[in-house]
Amino acid sequence: MSLNASIAGLYQYALTECMNEIMRPFSCMRGGLRDSSAQGYIESVAQQLKIAIVDADLIIRKKHRFPNLACMKLSAYYQDRRYFPDGNTVELVWSFEGWENYDHVIVSKVFTDTEIPGWLQTEFEAFKHDPHRNDRRIEFGGTGFYFDKAPDLPYEVEHHYPDYGLYLKWIEHKIKEEKGKGSKSFNERRFRSQFKEYTEYSIGFLTRGCFRKCPFCVNKKYGHVFRHSPISEFIDLKRKKICLLDDNFFGFVQDYDAGGINHSRKGAPPAWKTLLKELQDTGLPFKFKQGLDERLLSREMCQELFQSKYDGDFTFAFDKISDYDLIHQKLEIIRSTPMSKKASIRFYVLVGFTYGEDRALNANDIEDDFRRIELLMKYRCLPYIMRYQSPTDKPWKKSRFAKIYTEMARWCNQPNFFKKKSFREYCWACEEYYHEHGGREEHCSTWSAYCEIAKAYPRLKKYFALKYGEVKRLIGEPDFARMQRRRREASARRKRG
């Protein structure tokens, strides 16, 4: 079936199911509707409403440049005349003021450290305590408010086609604002490029869920990976690319649904392979924004993935030092795949998290972080440092070496620095810049922090001297493929004997 036919089929299904779905009682939603009876719901849509959608991350995090998918689905849903015959007016609001002009306000937040105004936090606490009160004009949702306990969107919203036009007025506002500064160097085309994920990508989930339940992760709600939606549910053929937000795509081996029922047919290929083929058949470049699970990689997965029309860096994760040997093995598989030779590969590297172990975030933890960075260097992979923070705390900030965590992130997360300078050279460059621009202290904070840890723990100096492009894979390193083959041969001999 063609993609256009699939989309047409989706809309036909929605139309035929509309009357059944509209009577379904809604669950408390992440970002919008409260629990209600079907009758109460029908009464609530009997009149036209003026609704404000508030992306709190967009307002507070000035460099944040990624659309909130839940907001786009809510916007489209509230404007859908199949559910609201009189129609509603929905607007994205990029301020915490002027809300009195709206009948209903929905506030969504993805990041826990996005700090909203005190009065709005008070409103949220009251809403959280009693979300079902009918006089609530402001409603809240998202992992930024609830972390891993965020209620699901109702089915009708979760599987609604997104409103890709929701952010367009805000983009034009930002461009007009920048033009108003009167800078002679302003280049509109270059400035617009920062909004490409709002304007060039179709965004959605093919699968949801993850079986790992990592203690630091927000995604602990589900115990398995399951099919979530077809591509036709969110693809816009006028957009150039596809962005997937799947939690653990390669964990989708059996075709499970959200209820845990396995729909796999005997002899069928792995479920992830079927979905990957559907992506490839669109002919559009795609990427997995959340990264892929490196620990699951097989040669078959690598061959299928690296021959795809992929957009940007292939992204994986290296969260803990105890996975060192396994990640090493998978890196060998990746780089032995012919199509990966020139691929740009990036790893999210979690730092400042102890996995419940009885140890402080000290020099040993810093050494483990640099060991992971060293391994990635050997395989020409770029680390992207993710400093851990819980919903209420940033443990690494309490460490004696908090400044090292910060500078490690600044060094790694800027490829222009990381590819050209060792960590020591980066810190010294900060020192030179500080004095060239009138620094009054003897040393800048970056160089002072470097000198402190290097003096106290000389063994770390070898890691601080590591340089991308100069760290080689050693001939004496284990050939994991050969090791696995020898184990299989030994096991076969034991069985025969």
FENFEN-V651147 format. One record per residue. N is the residue number from 1. PHI is phi in radians with two decimals (* if undefined). PSI is psi in whole degrees, -180 to 180 (* if undefined). OMEGA is omega in whole degrees, 0 to 359 (NA if undefined). Layout:
BEGIN
n=N phi=PHI psi=PSI omega=OMEGA
n=N phi=PHI psi=PSI omega=OMEGA
END
This chain:
BEGIN
n=1 phi=* psi=136 omega=180
n=2 phi=-1.25 psi=163 omega=180
n=3 phi=-1.13 psi=-41 omega=179
n=4 phi=-1.09 psi=-39 omega=178
n=5 phi=-1.13 psi=-38 omega=179
n=6 phi=-1.10 psi=-42 omega=180
n=7 phi=-1.12 psi=-44 omega=179
n=8 phi=-1.05 psi=-41 omega=179
n=9 phi=-1.10 psi=-38 omega=179
n=10 phi=-1.09 psi=-46 omega=180
n=11 phi=-1.13 psi=-39 omega=178
n=12 phi=-1.08 psi=-43 omega=178
n=13 phi=-1.06 psi=-45 omega=181
n=14 phi=-1.06 psi=-41 omega=182
n=15 phi=-1.16 psi=-43 omega=183
n=16 phi=-1.24 psi=-29 omega=181
n=17 phi=-1.61 psi=-4 omega=189
n=18 phi=-0.95 psi=-50 omega=186
n=19 phi=-1.18 psi=-34 omega=176
n=20 phi=-1.17 psi=-45 omega=185
n=21 phi=-1.21 psi=-34 omega=186
n=22 phi=-1.16 psi=-20 omega=180
n=23 phi=-1.58 psi=-3 omega=183
n=24 phi=-1.28 psi=130 omega=175
n=25 phi=-1.10 psi=137 omega=183
n=26 phi=-1.54 psi=143 omega=171
n=27 phi=-1.45 psi=162 omega=175
n=28 phi=-1.07 psi=126 omega=193
n=29 phi=-1.84 psi=155 omega=174
n=30 phi=-1.39 psi=94 omega=175
n=31 phi=1.96 psi=1 omega=183
n=32 phi=-2.92 psi=-100 omega=194
n=33 phi=-1.21 psi=143 omega=178
n=34 phi=-1.59 psi=169 omega=173
n=35 phi=-1.08 psi=142 omega=178
n=36 phi=-2.83 psi=161 omega=172
n=37 phi=-1.36 psi=162 omega=179
n=38 phi=-1.05 psi=-40 omega=181
n=39 phi=-1.11 psi=-44 omega=179
n=40 phi=-1.10 psi=-36 omega=180
n=41 phi=-1.15 psi=-43 omega=180
n=42 phi=-1.10 psi=-40 omega=178
n=43 phi=-1.13 psi=-35 omega=184
n=44 phi=-1.23 psi=-21 omega=181
n=45 phi=-1.82 psi=11 omega=183
n=46 phi=-1.31 psi=-12 omega=179
n=47 phi=-2.28 psi=156 omega=180
n=48 phi=-1.28 psi=137 omega=180
n=49 phi=-2.08 psi=152 omega=172
n=50 phi=-1.84 psi=114 omega=190
n=51 phi=-2.03 psi=134 omega=177
n=52 phi=-1.81 psi=130 omega=172
n=53 phi=-1.81 psi=125 omega=183
n=54 phi=-2.06 psi=113 omega=174
n=55 phi=-1.61 psi=95 omega=187
n=56 phi=-1.07 psi=-35 omega=179
n=57 phi=-1.09 psi=-36 omega=181
n=58 phi=-1.13 psi=-36 omega=183
n=59 phi=-1.35 psi=-44 omega=188
n=60 phi=-1.50 psi=-41 omega=184
n=61 phi=-1.61 psi=96 omega=191
n=62 phi=-1.08 psi=-25 omega=180
n=63 phi=-1.75 psi=6 omega=181
n=64 phi=-1.20 psi=127 omega=183
n=65 phi=-2.44 psi=61 omega=174
n=66 phi=-2.63 psi=132 omega=184
n=67 phi=-1.23 psi=150 omega=176
n=68 phi=-1.52 psi=110 omega=185
n=69 phi=-1.09 psi=-39 omega=179
n=70 phi=-1.07 psi=-40 omega=178
n=71 phi=-1.08 psi=-41 omega=181
n=72 phi=-1.17 psi=-37 omega=179
n=73 phi=-1.24 psi=-40 omega=178
n=74 phi=-1.08 psi=-43 omega=180
n=75 phi=-1.04 psi=-47 omega=180
n=76 phi=-1.13 psi=-42 omega=181
n=77 phi=-1.09 psi=-48 omega=183
n=78 phi=-1.16 psi=-21 omega=179
n=79 phi=-1.66 psi=-3 omega=184
n=80 phi=-1.36 psi=115 omega=184
n=81 phi=-1.27 psi=-10 omega=173
n=82 phi=-1.17 psi=-32 omega=180
n=83 phi=-1.77 psi=-29 omega=182
n=84 phi=-2.25 psi=85 omega=187
n=85 phi=-0.97 psi=-33 omega=180
n=86 phi=-1.44 psi=-8 omega=180
n=87 phi=1.35 psi=156 omega=175
n=88 phi=-2.28 psi=154 omega=173
n=89 phi=-1.72 psi=121 omega=182
n=90 phi=-2.10 psi=132 omega=181
n=91 phi=-2.35 psi=143 omega=170
n=92 phi=-1.41 psi=129 omega=180
n=93 phi=-1.96 psi=123 omega=182
n=94 phi=-1.90 psi=44 omega=176
n=95 phi=-2.69 psi=157 omega=175
n=96 phi=-1.63 psi=16 omega=180
n=97 phi=-2.11 psi=163 omega=176
n=98 phi=1.37 psi=15 omega=183
n=99 phi=-1.28 psi=-14 omega=180
n=100 phi=-1.15 psi=-14 omega=180
n=101 phi=-1.46 psi=1 omega=184
n=102 phi=-2.06 psi=147 omega=177
n=103 phi=-1.33 psi=-30 omega=187
n=104 phi=-2.58 psi=136 omega=181
n=105 phi=-2.21 psi=129 omega=178
n=106 phi=-2.02 psi=121 omega=181
n=107 phi=-1.91 psi=125 omega=180
n=108 phi=-2.12 psi=144 omega=182
n=109 phi=-2.53 psi=129 omega=181
n=110 phi=-1.65 psi=-39 omega=187
n=111 phi=-1.75 psi=134 omega=183
n=112 phi=-1.18 psi=-25 omega=182
n=113 phi=-1.63 psi=11 omega=171
n=114 phi=-1.37 psi=108 omega=187
n=115 phi=-1.58 psi=113 omega=179
n=116 phi=-1.53 psi=162 omega=179
n=117 phi=-0.99 psi=152 omega=183
n=118 phi=-1.00 psi=-41 omega=181
n=119 phi=-1.12 psi=-34 omega=180
n=120 phi=-1.32 psi=-33 omega=176
n=121 phi=-1.11 psi=-38 omega=177
n=122 phi=-1.11 psi=-41 omega=177
n=123 phi=-1.06 psi=-41 omega=181
n=124 phi=-1.13 psi=-43 omega=180
n=125 phi=-1.05 psi=-40 omega=178
n=126 phi=-1.17 psi=-41 omega=179
n=127 phi=-1.13 psi=-43 omega=180
n=128 phi=-1.09 psi=-36 omega=180
n=129 phi=-1.23 psi=-37 omega=182
n=130 phi=-2.56 psi=79 omega=185
n=131 phi=-1.31 psi=-8 omega=188
n=132 phi=-1.70 psi=-1 omega=179
n=133 phi=-1.10 psi=133 omega=185
n=134 phi=-1.27 psi=-15 omega=182
n=135 phi=-1.64 psi=9 omega=178
n=136 phi=-1.26 psi=115 omega=179
n=137 phi=-1.61 psi=-25 omega=179
n=138 phi=-1.94 psi=128 omega=179
n=139 phi=-2.15 psi=158 omega=189
n=140 phi=-2.28 psi=151 omega=175
n=141 phi=-2.88 psi=167 omega=177
n=142 phi=1.96 psi=159 omega=181
n=143 phi=-1.14 psi=-23 omega=178
n=144 phi=-1.15 psi=-25 omega=177
n=145 phi=-1.68 psi=-40 omega=190
n=146 phi=-1.97 psi=-6 omega=185
n=147 phi=0.92 psi=-123 omega=185
n=148 phi=-1.48 psi=6 omega=180
n=149 phi=-1.89 psi=17 omega=181
n=150 phi=-1.10 psi=126 omega=177
n=151 phi=-1.10 psi=149 omega=178
n=152 phi=-1.24 psi=154 omega=168
n=153 phi=-1.21 psi=150 omega=173
n=154 phi=-1.03 psi=154 omega=183
n=155 phi=-0.93 psi=-43 omega=184
n=156 phi=-1.11 psi=-30 omega=179
n=157 phi=-1.52 psi=-46 omega=182
n=158 phi=-1.00 psi=-35 omega=183
n=159 phi=-1.88 psi=25 omega=176
n=160 phi=-1.58 psi=146 omega=176
n=161 phi=-1.11 psi=133 omega=184
n=162 phi=-1.20 psi=154 omega=173
n=163 phi=-1.54 psi=92 omega=183
n=164 phi=-1.27 psi=-8 omega=178
n=165 phi=-1.61 psi=-1 omega=186
n=166 phi=-0.99 psi=-40 omega=187
n=167 phi=-1.65 psi=-1 omega=188
n=168 phi=-1.12 psi=-41 omega=179
n=169 phi=-1.12 psi=-38 omega=179
n=170 phi=-1.13 psi=-41 omega=178
n=171 phi=-1.06 psi=-46 omega=179
n=172 phi=-1.12 psi=-35 omega=176
n=173 phi=-1.09 psi=-44 omega=180
n=174 phi=-1.13 psi=-39 omega=179
n=175 phi=-1.16 psi=-45 omega=179
n=176 phi=-1.09 psi=-40 omega=179
n=177 phi=-1.07 psi=-43 omega=181
n=178 phi=-1.21 psi=-40 omega=177
n=179 phi=-1.06 psi=-36 omega=182
n=180 phi=-1.13 psi=-17 omega=179
n=181 phi=-1.29 psi=-16 omega=175
n=182 phi=1.27 psi=24 omega=180
n=183 phi=-1.28 psi=131 omega=180
n=184 phi=-1.23 psi=-23 omega=182
n=185 phi=-1.55 psi=2 omega=183
n=186 phi=-1.12 psi=128 omega=177
n=187 phi=-2.14 psi=110 omega=187
n=188 phi=-1.10 psi=-40 omega=181
n=189 phi=-1.10 psi=-44 omega=179
n=190 phi=-1.15 psi=-40 omega=180
n=191 phi=-1.14 psi=-40 omega=180
n=192 phi=-1.14 psi=-25 omega=185
n=193 phi=-1.06 psi=-25 omega=179
n=194 phi=-1.20 psi=-15 omega=181
n=195 phi=-1.77 psi=17 omega=187
n=196 phi=-1.07 psi=-31 omega=181
n=197 phi=-1.29 psi=-16 omega=175
n=198 phi=-1.48 psi=-27 omega=191
n=199 phi=-2.00 psi=-21 omega=187
n=200 phi=-1.92 psi=-12 omega=189
n=201 phi=-1.99 psi=139 omega=162
n=202 phi=-1.50 psi=134 omega=190
n=203 phi=-2.20 psi=134 omega=178
n=204 phi=3.13 psi=-174 omega=179
n=205 phi=-2.01 psi=131 omega=166
n=206 phi=-1.54 psi=-38 omega=178
n=207 phi=-2.27 psi=161 omega=173
n=208 phi=-2.32 psi=162 omega=173
n=209 phi=1.57 psi=160 omega=178
n=210 phi=-2.66 psi=142 omega=183
n=211 phi=-1.55 psi=-7 omega=190
n=212 phi=-1.41 psi=-34 omega=180
n=213 phi=0.93 psi=49 omega=178
n=214 phi=-1.04 psi=137 omega=186
n=215 phi=-1.12 psi=-24 omega=181
n=216 phi=-1.53 psi=-9 omega=194
n=217 phi=-1.66 psi=147 omega=177
n=218 phi=-1.31 psi=-18 omega=187
n=219 phi=-1.65 psi=69 omega=179
n=220 phi=-2.00 psi=7 omega=186
n=221 phi=-1.22 psi=-37 omega=185
n=222 phi=-1.93 psi=151 omega=181
n=223 phi=-1.76 psi=1 omega=181
n=224 phi=-2.64 psi=166 omega=176
n=225 phi=-1.64 psi=133 omega=184
n=226 phi=-2.43 psi=157 omega=178
n=227 phi=-1.13 psi=132 omega=183
n=228 phi=-1.90 psi=-54 omega=183
n=229 phi=-2.70 psi=154 omega=174
n=230 phi=-1.33 psi=160 omega=179
n=231 phi=-1.02 psi=-36 omega=183
n=232 phi=-1.08 psi=-18 omega=182
n=233 phi=-1.25 psi=-22 omega=183
n=234 phi=-2.38 psi=-4 omega=184
n=235 phi=-1.34 psi=136 omega=173
n=236 phi=-1.99 psi=110 omega=185
n=237 phi=-1.15 psi=-12 omega=177
n=238 phi=-1.46 psi=-11 omega=180
n=239 phi=-1.62 psi=148 omega=190
n=240 phi=-1.35 psi=-27 omega=192
n=241 phi=-2.47 psi=170 omega=179
n=242 phi=-2.17 psi=135 omega=177
n=243 phi=-2.10 psi=118 omega=180
n=244 phi=-1.71 psi=139 omega=180
n=245 phi=-1.91 psi=19 omega=183
n=246 phi=-0.97 psi=145 omega=183
n=247 phi=-1.37 psi=-42 omega=180
n=248 phi=-2.70 psi=76 omega=189
n=249 phi=-0.99 psi=-47 omega=183
n=250 phi=-1.28 psi=-7 omega=173
n=251 phi=-1.39 psi=-4 omega=180
n=252 phi=-1.56 psi=76 omega=183
n=253 phi=-1.58 psi=-47 omega=176
n=254 phi=-1.74 psi=146 omega=186
n=255 phi=-1.42 psi=73 omega=178
n=256 phi=-1.48 psi=150 omega=170
n=257 phi=-1.74 psi=-179 omega=184
n=258 phi=-1.08 psi=-28 omega=180
n=259 phi=-1.47 psi=1 omega=178
n=260 phi=1.54 psi=9 omega=179
n=261 phi=-1.50 psi=130 omega=183
n=262 phi=-1.55 psi=120 omega=180
n=263 phi=-1.82 psi=13 omega=182
n=264 phi=-1.17 psi=140 omega=176
n=265 phi=-1.65 psi=148 omega=179
n=266 phi=-1.06 psi=129 omega=179
n=267 phi=1.45 psi=-1 omega=180
n=268 phi=-1.27 psi=152 omega=177
n=269 phi=-1.16 psi=165 omega=176
n=270 phi=-0.93 psi=144 omega=185
n=271 phi=-1.05 psi=-37 omega=179
n=272 phi=-1.08 psi=-34 omega=182
n=273 phi=-1.17 psi=-38 omega=178
n=274 phi=-1.10 psi=-44 omega=180
n=275 phi=-1.19 psi=-38 omega=179
n=276 phi=-1.11 psi=-37 omega=177
n=277 phi=-1.11 psi=-39 omega=177
n=278 phi=-1.09 psi=-40 omega=177
n=279 phi=-1.10 psi=-47 omega=181
n=280 phi=-1.07 psi=-36 omega=183
n=281 phi=-1.19 psi=-19 omega=178
n=282 phi=-1.20 psi=-24 omega=183
n=283 phi=1.33 psi=3 omega=182
n=284 phi=-1.74 psi=145 omega=173
n=285 phi=-1.11 psi=144 omega=180
n=286 phi=-2.45 psi=163 omega=177
n=287 phi=-2.59 psi=156 omega=174
n=288 phi=-1.80 psi=103 omega=186
n=289 phi=-1.06 psi=-39 omega=185
n=290 phi=-1.43 psi=-6 omega=183
n=291 phi=1.58 psi=167 omega=181
n=292 phi=-2.07 psi=156 omega=183
n=293 phi=-1.46 psi=101 omega=182
n=294 phi=-1.00 psi=-35 omega=186
n=295 phi=-1.17 psi=-17 omega=181
n=296 phi=-1.64 psi=-8 omega=189
n=297 phi=-1.07 psi=137 omega=172
n=298 phi=-2.13 psi=172 omega=177
n=299 phi=-1.10 psi=-37 omega=179
n=300 phi=-1.10 psi=-45 omega=179
n=301 phi=-1.05 psi=-44 omega=181
n=302 phi=-1.10 psi=-44 omega=180
n=303 phi=-1.08 psi=-44 omega=180
n=304 phi=-1.19 psi=-42 omega=183
n=305 phi=-1.19 psi=-49 omega=188
n=306 phi=-1.37 psi=-10 omega=174
n=307 phi=-1.63 psi=0 omega=180
n=308 phi=-1.38 psi=163 omega=176
n=309 phi=-1.48 psi=82 omega=189
n=310 phi=-1.61 psi=150 omega=181
n=311 phi=-1.81 psi=114 omega=175
n=312 phi=1.33 psi=-152 omega=183
n=313 phi=-1.26 psi=141 omega=166
n=314 phi=-1.35 psi=123 omega=188
n=315 phi=-2.00 psi=131 omega=178
n=316 phi=-2.26 psi=-169 omega=180
n=317 phi=-2.42 psi=144 omega=177
n=318 phi=-2.33 psi=88 omega=192
n=319 phi=-1.56 psi=-25 omega=184
n=320 phi=-2.59 psi=149 omega=184
n=321 phi=-1.16 psi=-26 omega=180
n=322 phi=-1.16 psi=-15 omega=177
n=323 phi=-1.59 psi=8 omega=188
n=324 phi=-0.93 psi=-53 omega=184
n=325 phi=-1.15 psi=-39 omega=180
n=326 phi=-1.16 psi=-44 omega=178
n=327 phi=-1.12 psi=-39 omega=177
n=328 phi=-1.02 psi=-46 omega=179
n=329 phi=-1.07 psi=-44 omega=182
n=330 phi=-1.22 psi=-33 omega=176
n=331 phi=-1.11 psi=-37 omega=176
n=332 phi=-1.08 psi=-42 omega=179
n=333 phi=-1.12 psi=-44 omega=181
n=334 phi=-1.04 psi=-53 omega=187
n=335 phi=-1.32 psi=-11 omega=174
n=336 phi=-1.56 psi=-4 omega=176
n=337 phi=-1.45 psi=119 omega=187
n=338 phi=-0.90 psi=-42 omega=184
n=339 phi=-1.23 psi=-10 omega=183
n=340 phi=-1.64 psi=-3 omega=188
n=341 phi=-0.93 psi=-43 omega=182
n=342 phi=-1.86 psi=8 omega=182
n=343 phi=-1.23 psi=142 omega=175
n=344 phi=-1.52 psi=119 omega=185
n=345 phi=-2.11 psi=132 omega=182
n=346 phi=-2.19 psi=145 omega=178
n=347 phi=-2.15 psi=129 omega=167
n=348 phi=-1.25 psi=127 omega=181
n=349 phi=-2.06 psi=109 omega=180
n=350 phi=-1.35 psi=131 omega=177
n=351 phi=-2.27 psi=160 omega=177
n=352 phi=1.36 psi=23 omega=178
n=353 phi=-2.27 psi=131 omega=188
n=354 phi=-1.78 psi=1 omega=179
n=355 phi=0.98 psi=35 omega=177
n=356 phi=1.31 psi=4 omega=181
n=357 phi=-1.31 psi=151 omega=182
n=358 phi=-1.46 psi=73 omega=177
n=359 phi=-2.69 psi=155 omega=179
n=360 phi=-1.51 psi=165 omega=174
n=361 phi=-1.45 psi=82 omega=188
n=362 phi=-2.05 psi=-158 omega=182
n=363 phi=-1.08 psi=-32 omega=178
n=364 phi=-1.11 psi=-39 omega=178
n=365 phi=-1.17 psi=-41 omega=177
n=366 phi=-1.05 psi=-42 omega=180
n=367 phi=-1.11 psi=-42 omega=178
n=368 phi=-1.08 psi=-38 omega=178
n=369 phi=-1.10 psi=-44 omega=181
n=370 phi=-1.26 psi=-28 omega=174
n=371 phi=-1.11 psi=-41 omega=178
n=372 phi=-1.16 psi=-41 omega=178
n=373 phi=-1.09 psi=-41 omega=179
n=374 phi=-1.06 psi=-45 omega=180
n=375 phi=-1.06 psi=-43 omega=179
n=376 phi=-1.14 psi=-38 omega=176
n=377 phi=-1.01 psi=-42 omega=183
n=378 phi=-1.05 psi=-29 omega=182
n=379 phi=-1.88 psi=21 omega=177
n=380 phi=0.94 psi=45 omega=177
n=381 phi=-1.95 psi=148 omega=181
n=382 phi=-1.71 psi=128 omega=175
n=383 phi=-1.48 psi=145 omega=172
n=384 phi=-2.15 psi=111 omega=188
n=385 phi=-1.33 psi=129 omega=177
n=386 phi=-2.04 psi=107 omega=179
n=387 phi=-1.40 psi=125 omega=186
n=388 phi=-1.18 psi=141 omega=169
n=389 phi=-2.53 psi=134 omega=176
n=390 phi=-1.46 psi=177 omega=178
n=391 phi=-1.05 psi=-19 omega=185
n=392 phi=-2.21 psi=-4 omega=190
n=393 phi=-2.67 psi=156 omega=172
n=394 phi=-2.17 psi=87 omega=188
n=395 phi=-0.95 psi=-36 omega=183
n=396 phi=-1.09 psi=-25 omega=181
n=397 phi=-1.21 psi=-19 omega=179
n=398 phi=-1.53 psi=-7 omega=181
n=399 phi=-1.28 psi=152 omega=174
n=400 phi=-1.05 psi=-27 omega=184
n=401 phi=-1.91 psi=35 omega=180
n=402 phi=-0.97 psi=-39 omega=181
n=403 phi=-1.14 psi=-32 omega=178
n=404 phi=-1.16 psi=-40 omega=176
n=405 phi=-1.03 psi=-43 omega=181
n=406 phi=-1.13 psi=-47 omega=183
n=407 phi=-1.25 psi=-32 omega=175
n=408 phi=-1.04 psi=-43 omega=179
n=409 phi=-1.15 psi=-43 omega=181
n=410 phi=-1.13 psi=-37 omega=179
n=411 phi=-1.19 psi=-52 omega=184
n=412 phi=-1.23 psi=-37 omega=189
n=413 phi=-1.44 psi=1 omega=174
n=414 phi=-2.08 psi=94 omega=186
n=415 phi=-0.92 psi=-31 omega=179
n=416 phi=-1.11 psi=-33 omega=175
n=417 phi=-1.38 psi=-50 omega=189
n=418 phi=-1.06 psi=-39 omega=183
n=419 phi=-1.32 psi=-18 omega=186
n=420 phi=-1.94 psi=-22 omega=186
n=421 phi=-2.29 psi=145 omega=169
n=422 phi=-1.27 psi=171 omega=178
n=423 phi=-1.08 psi=-40 omega=179
n=424 phi=-1.10 psi=-44 omega=180
n=425 phi=-1.12 psi=-37 omega=177
n=426 phi=-1.10 psi=-47 omega=180
n=427 phi=-1.07 psi=-40 omega=179
n=428 phi=-1.18 psi=-35 omega=177
n=429 phi=-1.09 psi=-37 omega=176
n=430 phi=-1.13 psi=-39 omega=178
n=431 phi=-1.11 psi=-45 omega=180
n=432 phi=-1.12 psi=-43 omega=180
n=433 phi=-1.07 psi=-41 omega=181
n=434 phi=-1.02 psi=-46 omega=182
n=435 phi=-1.33 psi=-32 omega=178
n=436 phi=-1.15 psi=-23 omega=182
n=437 phi=-1.93 psi=31 omega=169
n=438 phi=1.44 psi=24 omega=177
n=439 phi=-1.05 psi=135 omega=186
n=440 phi=-1.67 psi=-24 omega=180
n=441 phi=-1.38 psi=166 omega=181
n=442 phi=-1.10 psi=-42 omega=179
n=443 phi=-2.37 psi=154 omega=173
n=444 phi=-1.31 psi=164 omega=184
n=445 phi=-1.12 psi=-32 omega=180
n=446 phi=-1.15 psi=-50 omega=181
n=447 phi=-1.18 psi=-35 omega=178
n=448 phi=-1.10 psi=-43 omega=180
n=449 phi=-1.15 psi=-40 omega=178
n=450 phi=-1.08 psi=-49 omega=182
n=451 phi=-1.06 psi=-38 omega=181
n=452 phi=-1.09 psi=-50 omega=184
n=453 phi=-1.30 psi=-34 omega=179
n=454 phi=-1.18 psi=-36 omega=179
n=455 phi=-1.28 psi=-41 omega=183
n=456 phi=-1.30 psi=-31 omega=184
n=457 phi=-2.34 psi=78 omega=184
n=458 phi=-1.00 psi=-26 omega=182
n=459 phi=-1.11 psi=-20 omega=182
n=460 phi=-1.40 psi=-14 omega=185
n=461 phi=-1.05 psi=-34 omega=181
n=462 phi=-1.11 psi=-32 omega=178
n=463 phi=-1.32 psi=-36 omega=181
n=464 phi=-1.20 psi=-17 omega=180
n=465 phi=-1.63 psi=-4 omega=181
n=466 phi=-1.09 psi=140 omega=182
n=467 phi=-2.36 psi=130 omega=180
n=468 phi=-1.03 psi=134 omega=180
n=469 phi=1.60 psi=-16 omega=179
n=470 phi=-1.94 psi=-16 omega=177
n=471 phi=-1.48 psi=117 omega=186
n=472 phi=-1.83 psi=154 omega=171
n=473 phi=-1.27 psi=124 omega=185
n=474 phi=-1.35 psi=143 omega=180
n=475 phi=-1.07 psi=-31 omega=183
n=476 phi=-1.41 psi=-2 omega=180
n=477 phi=-1.21 psi=151 omega=186
n=478 phi=-1.15 psi=139 omega=172
n=479 phi=-1.58 psi=99 omega=188
n=480 phi=-1.15 psi=-34 omega=179
n=481 phi=-1.11 psi=-43 omega=179
n=482 phi=-1.15 psi=-40 omega=179
n=483 phi=-1.06 psi=-44 omega=180
n=484 phi=-1.12 psi=-41 omega=180
n=485 phi=-1.11 psi=-42 omega=179
n=486 phi=-1.12 psi=-37 omega=178
n=487 phi=-1.13 psi=-42 omega=179
n=488 phi=-1.12 psi=-41 omega=180
n=489 phi=-1.14 psi=-41 omega=179
n=490 phi=-1.12 psi=-40 omega=179
n=491 phi=-1.13 psi=-41 omega=179
n=492 phi=-1.11 psi=-40 omega=180
n=493 phi=-1.14 psi=-40 omega=180
n=494 phi=-1.11 psi=-40 omega=180
n=495 phi=-1.16 psi=-39 omega=179
n=496 phi=-1.20 psi=-35 omega=184
n=497 phi=-1.36 psi=* omega=NA
END
